[in-house]
Amino acid sequence: MIERRAVTGGPTGRLLRAATAGGAPVTYALIGLCCAIFLISPLSGFNPTYGTADTLLAAQAGYFERWGVIPAELWGGSAHALLTPLTALFVHGSWLHLLGNMLFLYVFGAMAEERMGRAEFAFFYLGCGYLALLAYAAAHASSDQTLVGASGAISAVLGAFLYLFPRARVTSLFPFLLFLPLRFPAWIVLIFWFVLQWMAAQGAGSGPGVAYLAHVVGFATGFLYAWGRYRRGARVKTPATATEGESQP
């Protein structure tokens, strides 16, 4: 768990106050759009037009095939297939998948957006998310398994956050430490998260499951973008600060 708390002063504090005061409309719009799409899709189970039982399962399978990335079909050159790494960013397979991603986006997206600006953050999110899913599809070019979710784009946000706000402090709960609440600088938590994704990606196949490679590529792309874009500018180095909200890594 990563928890954000109020910041009282300094550059980080100004960014957080602006973000929590409604200064991150792109982040909140992305969250709202992903939630709305999930609710009206056959995946939520709330839309009666998709039927029940086998009819609903067939509708869900067709929904994944239409809007998700299928690596084996991506390189065929069709316009629809080339758009799926973008549309897949707004499709989630379950309530847990959706809520986990949206909590991460809420925790880290607002401050990153306030630092980058609205338009740049929107292009950054979509572009890095597209590249993350494209990289996964390239690595598993023969797979016919559908890939969906915003994890690649959100991983890019985490990577950018690591560069932009390395000293922002987060309260984390780790299962192997008996869920004791411990506060660490963001760079420790995010690097630990990245290492876990990297290790998981080494043993992951192309079948159903979590696309850890997309997480790794997204995180690296986001960090490199922030490094290239902002390395000559002022980075936020205020120590002992934290962001606001909570998420489960």
Steps between C-alpha positions, in 0.01 A plus 500: 500500500620850419343785685506870416470769767481878492814700436543829682758689297771504235468420129345161565243660727402756238462228237292281728272784612442593135433137406258434785324830429399376155826575320523153344194473273667258257574252778147518633353482148702185426377341823141595424521379141647162595233450765218605267619271221523208739151560640329506160701206365400132533786459749329673793187283487283811550388545139197274437522541123781244491286225649606243755687169531644378168373804310683732738820295480489514120448877514798539733723292273395704197558824691858399584569400141363825362673748734799309639842435351548161335874481419458242221262737317673830576762469229251426224487869413128563550405843633282346771779277630744791512253698712449226757807593713317829556149367555629225729615767747135563588390137533534302824426136559348516848404729786829422675698577186319831455515620861865407545603695191285801580635524855854508367404766246332710769799475736771592252325658202386832647843626599660375179233679298544823695874487435469419129190698411168366378564456129849355543382259768215377279736430206757350738243262653356383169834484318685307769203269550487428127874425488481273806228283345674508163822375660316214669335407170837507323653269762209256467424546132345155454269518802125501445426603861327837539676775694300776671546755777662833582790347692761589238398867497475517879841337532633784285346747746683319782827524310456872440402551863820327611710751308291808578426436870764255629485625858125514543432267793241225483360274771510137386369171634702192403352152559837347587543764774167407661332802338680743729454859371845629406588831334755504221610747233318442172820391328535199732138388460489548123835336432392206717178478299693514172736221608202280589348562156831425330544174688142397427545584131793256476276206585181615331382341178266623232191334644226649719618694803675825580702662219803582714709588197258782416549631855878492463498671162247761614697583814831528313341711225342737752823542695707561187246750369507697826880484508532625142232764534577640845864423577601861429217645705435509872404169656291484815739396775310602810555220756256345745190569292224273381225477246130445581263198463587133503570212266595134508812409301 
